[in-house]
Amino acid sequence: MSVDDIQIPSTFDPFADANADDGSAGTKEYVHVRVQQRNGRKSLTTVQGLKKEFSYNRILKDLKKEFCCNGTVVEDPELGQVIQLQGDQRKNVSNFLVQAGIVKKEHIKIHGF
Protein backbone atom coordinates (compact mmCIF):
# COMPACT_ATOMS: atom_id res chain seq x y z
CA MET A 1 0.00 0.00 0.00
CA SER A 2 1.50 3.28 -1.09
CA VAL A 3 0.81 6.81 0.06
CA ASP A 4 -1.25 7.48 -3.08
CA ASP A 5 -3.78 4.73 -2.17
CA ILE A 6 -4.77 6.33 1.14
CA GLN A 7 -7.81 8.58 0.93
CA ILE A 8 -8.29 11.10 3.69
CA PRO A 9 -11.92 12.14 4.10
CA SER A 10 -12.57 15.83 3.71
CA THR A 11 -14.09 17.78 6.55
CA PHE A 12 -17.85 17.92 6.57
CA ASP A 13 -19.74 20.86 8.00
CA PRO A 14 -23.33 19.80 8.85
CA PHE A 15 -24.35 23.42 9.39
CA ALA A 16 -22.96 24.78 6.13
CA ASP A 17 -26.38 25.12 4.51
CA ALA A 18 -27.82 26.83 7.61
CA ASN A 19 -25.01 29.39 7.70
CA ALA A 20 -25.07 30.12 3.96
CA ASP A 21 -26.70 33.48 3.33
CA ASP A 22 -26.01 33.67 -0.38
CA GLY A 23 -29.60 34.61 -1.24
CA SER A 24 -29.97 31.92 -3.87
CA ALA A 25 -33.35 31.14 -5.41
CA GLY A 26 -33.69 27.88 -3.47
CA THR A 27 -33.73 29.48 -0.03
CA LYS A 28 -37.02 30.25 1.70
CA GLU A 29 -37.80 32.96 4.18
CA TYR A 30 -39.03 31.27 7.33
CA VAL A 31 -40.93 32.63 10.29
CA HIS A 32 -39.38 31.20 13.45
CA VAL A 33 -41.59 30.61 16.49
CA ARG A 34 -39.52 29.81 19.58
CA VAL A 35 -40.10 29.24 23.27
CA GLN A 36 -37.62 30.39 25.91
CA GLN A 37 -37.66 29.17 29.50
CA ARG A 38 -37.72 31.84 32.17
CA ASN A 39 -37.85 31.20 35.93
CA GLY A 40 -39.51 27.96 37.05
CA ARG A 41 -42.57 27.23 34.93
CA LYS A 42 -42.61 30.64 33.23
CA SER A 43 -41.86 30.79 29.53
CA LEU A 44 -41.72 33.29 26.70
CA THR A 45 -42.72 32.81 23.05
CA THR A 46 -40.89 34.77 20.34
CA VAL A 47 -41.93 35.27 16.72
CA GLN A 48 -39.18 36.31 14.31
CA GLY A 49 -38.92 36.67 10.55
CA LEU A 50 -42.20 38.30 9.58
CA LYS A 51 -42.02 40.52 6.52
CA LYS A 52 -41.30 44.21 7.05
CA GLU A 53 -44.52 45.27 5.31
CA PHE A 54 -46.67 43.95 8.18
CA SER A 55 -47.46 46.11 11.18
CA TYR A 56 -45.94 44.24 14.11
CA ASN A 57 -47.97 46.25 16.62
CA ARG A 58 -51.28 45.32 14.98
CA ILE A 59 -50.34 41.63 14.81
CA LEU A 60 -49.28 41.79 18.47
CA LYS A 61 -52.56 43.45 19.44
CA ASP A 62 -54.56 40.67 17.75
CA LEU A 63 -52.38 37.93 19.29
CA LYS A 64 -52.76 39.39 22.78
CA LYS A 65 -56.51 39.65 22.42
CA GLU A 66 -56.88 36.15 20.94
CA PHE A 67 -54.75 34.28 23.50
CA CYS A 68 -55.38 36.42 26.61
CA CYS A 69 -51.71 37.06 27.28
CA ASN A 70 -49.38 40.04 27.40
CA GLY A 71 -46.63 40.78 24.90
CA THR A 72 -44.34 43.34 23.35
CA VAL A 73 -42.38 44.13 20.19
CA VAL A 74 -38.62 44.18 20.79
CA GLU A 75 -36.06 45.74 18.43
CA ASP A 76 -33.01 43.46 18.17
CA PRO A 77 -29.89 44.70 16.33
CA GLU A 78 -29.24 41.33 14.65
CA LEU A 79 -32.76 39.96 14.16
CA GLY A 80 -34.77 43.12 13.58
CA GLN A 81 -38.19 43.32 15.20
CA VAL A 82 -39.26 40.34 17.32
CA ILE A 83 -42.68 39.75 18.88
CA GLN A 84 -42.58 38.38 22.44
CA LEU A 85 -45.59 36.80 24.15
CA GLN A 86 -46.03 35.47 27.67
CA GLY A 87 -46.42 31.71 28.00
CA ASP A 88 -45.95 28.84 25.59
CA GLN A 89 -48.03 30.00 22.61
CA ARG A 90 -46.13 28.23 19.79
CA LYS A 91 -49.02 26.23 18.32
CA ASN A 92 -51.52 29.03 18.86
CA VAL A 93 -49.31 31.57 17.10
CA SER A 94 -48.56 29.28 14.14
CA ASN A 95 -52.27 28.50 13.66
CA PHE A 96 -53.15 32.19 13.94
CA LEU A 97 -50.55 33.25 11.34
CA VAL A 98 -51.80 30.62 8.87
CA GLN A 99 -55.50 31.41 9.38
CA ALA A 100 -54.92 35.16 9.10
CA GLY A 101 -53.11 34.60 5.79
CA ILE A 102 -49.89 36.23 6.98
CA VAL A 103 -47.66 33.18 6.39
CA LYS A 104 -48.08 29.84 4.65
CA LYS A 105 -47.83 26.76 6.85
CA GLU A 106 -44.71 25.43 5.11
CA HIS A 107 -42.85 28.68 5.88
CA ILE A 108 -43.23 28.37 9.67
CA LYS A 109 -40.57 26.68 11.80
CA ILE A 110 -41.46 25.87 15.40
CA HIS A 111 -38.52 25.53 17.81
CA GLY A 112 -38.37 24.51 21.44
CA PHE A 113 -38.42 21.59 23.80
Stockholm file with secondary structure:
# STOCKHOLM 1.0

chainA/1-113         MSVDDIQIPSTFDPFADANADDGSAGTKEYVHVRVQQRNGRKSLTTVQGLKKEFSYNRILKDLKKEFCCNGTVVEDPELGQVIQLQGDQRKNVSNFLVQAGIVKKEHIKIHGF
#=GR chainA/1-113 SS CCGGGCCCCCCCCTTHHHHCCCCCTTCCCCEEEEEEECSTTCEEEEEECCCTTSCHHHHHHHHHHHHTCCEEEEEETTTEEEEEEESCCHHHHHHHHHHTTSSCGGGEEECCC
#=GC SS_cons         CCGGGCCCCCCCCTTHHHHCCCCCTTCCCCEEEEEEECSTTCEEEEEECCCTTSCHHHHHHHHHHHHTCCEEEEEETTTEEEEEEESCCHHHHHHHHHHTTSSCGGGEEECCC
//
